[in-house]
Amino acid sequence: MASPSGPRYRVLPTSPCREQIRRFGERAAALDILPRFLDALRQIHENLSVHPVDWGDPLFTLRHSGIVVYHRCHDLLHVSYSADRDHQLVWVMEVKAMPGLPLDAGP
C-alpha cells in the first residue's frame, strides 16, 4: 500500500466514470466478487491520491496545459486519468473492465 510523503492529490472522476463504476459495482455484486471489486477501487484511489505520476504509464501530454494523461491496469480494471501536479488534482477520465476478466461483458 502506498504511504503518503506529501500532500495528497484530489481525485475527481468524470460523471461518465462514476456511472461506469456504479454499473461495474452492480455487475460485481451479481457475480459475487463485490469485495474484490471494492478492494481494487480502494487501491486505485489510494495510488491516485498519493502518487499518480509514478503509478501510471504516461500516454501523452496535453499541448496547451502541459498536463499528462496516464493509464494503468489494476486487477479487474483499466483506468485512464490525467494529473495536474501544480494543483494536486487527478481527473479520472475512463474506467474499463480488463478484457477476459469477470467484469468484462465481452464483445
C-alpha positions as CSV (number, residue, x, y, z in Angstrom):
1,M,0.0,0.0,0.0
2,A,1.2,3.5,-0.8
3,S,2.5,5.7,2.0
4,P,1.9,9.5,1.6
5,S,5.1,11.6,1.7
6,G,3.5,14.9,0.8
7,P,0.2,16.5,0.0
8,R,-2.5,14.2,-1.4
9,Y,-4.0,14.6,-4.8
10,R,-7.7,15.2,-5.0
11,V,-9.3,12.5,-7.2
12,L,-12.1,13.7,-9.4
13,P,-13.9,11.1,-11.6
14,T,-15.9,12.4,-14.5
15,S,-19.7,11.8,-14.5
16,P,-19.5,9.0,-17.1
17,C,-16.8,7.3,-15.0
18,R,-18.9,7.5,-11.8
19,E,-21.8,5.9,-13.8
20,Q,-19.5,3.2,-15.2
21,I,-18.1,2.4,-11.7
22,R,-21.7,2.1,-10.4
23,R,-22.5,-0.4,-13.2
24,F,-19.3,-2.4,-12.5
25,G,-20.3,-2.5,-8.9
26,E,-23.7,-3.9,-9.8
27,R,-22.1,-6.5,-12.1
28,A,-19.5,-7.4,-9.4
29,A,-22.3,-7.9,-6.8
30,A,-24.2,-10.1,-9.3
31,L,-21.0,-12.1,-9.9
32,D,-20.3,-12.4,-6.2
33,I,-17.0,-10.6,-6.5
34,L,-18.0,-7.3,-4.9
35,P,-15.3,-7.4,-2.2
36,R,-12.6,-7.9,-4.8
37,F,-14.0,-5.0,-6.9
38,L,-14.2,-2.7,-3.9
39,D,-10.7,-3.6,-2.9
40,A,-9.5,-2.8,-6.4
41,L,-11.3,0.6,-6.3
42,R,-9.7,1.4,-2.9
43,Q,-6.2,0.6,-4.1
44,I,-6.7,2.6,-7.3
45,H,-8.0,5.6,-5.3
46,E,-5.1,5.4,-2.9
47,N,-2.5,5.3,-5.6
48,L,-4.1,8.2,-7.5
49,S,-4.3,10.2,-4.3
50,V,-0.7,9.6,-3.3
51,H,1.5,9.2,-6.3
52,P,-0.5,9.3,-9.6
53,V,2.5,10.4,-11.7
54,D,4.7,7.5,-10.7
55,W,1.9,4.9,-10.6
56,G,0.6,5.1,-14.2
57,D,2.2,4.9,-17.6
58,P,2.2,8.2,-19.5
59,L,0.3,8.3,-22.8
60,F,0.6,11.8,-24.0
61,T,0.8,15.5,-22.8
62,L,-2.0,17.9,-23.5
63,R,-0.3,20.6,-25.6
64,H,-1.8,23.8,-24.1
65,S,-2.0,22.8,-20.4
66,G,1.1,20.6,-20.2
67,I,-1.0,18.1,-18.2
68,V,0.0,14.5,-18.8
69,V,-2.6,11.7,-19.4
70,Y,-1.7,8.3,-17.9
71,H,-3.2,4.8,-17.8
72,R,-2.8,1.8,-15.5
73,C,-4.2,-1.7,-15.3
74,H,-5.1,-2.9,-11.8
75,D,-6.7,-6.2,-11.1
76,L,-10.2,-6.1,-12.7
77,L,-9.9,-2.5,-14.0
78,H,-8.1,-0.3,-16.5
79,V,-8.1,3.4,-15.6
80,S,-7.2,6.4,-17.7
81,Y,-6.5,9.7,-15.9
82,S,-4.7,13.0,-16.0
83,A,-2.7,14.5,-13.2
84,D,-2.1,18.2,-12.6
85,R,0.9,18.4,-10.3
86,D,0.6,22.2,-9.8
87,H,-2.9,21.9,-8.3
88,Q,-2.7,18.4,-6.9
89,L,-5.7,17.2,-9.0
90,V,-6.3,13.9,-10.7
91,W,-9.2,13.6,-13.2
92,V,-10.3,10.0,-13.9
93,M,-11.4,10.1,-17.5
94,E,-12.2,6.4,-18.2
95,V,-12.6,3.2,-16.3
96,K,-12.9,-0.1,-18.3
97,A,-13.1,-3.7,-17.4
98,M,-10.0,-5.7,-18.1
99,P,-10.7,-8.0,-21.1
100,G,-11.3,-11.6,-20.2
101,L,-11.8,-10.9,-16.5
102,P,-15.2,-11.2,-14.7
103,L,-16.4,-7.6,-15.2
104,D,-15.8,-7.8,-18.9
105,A,-19.2,-8.2,-20.7
106,G,-17.4,-9.3,-23.8
107,P,-18.0,-8.2,-27.4
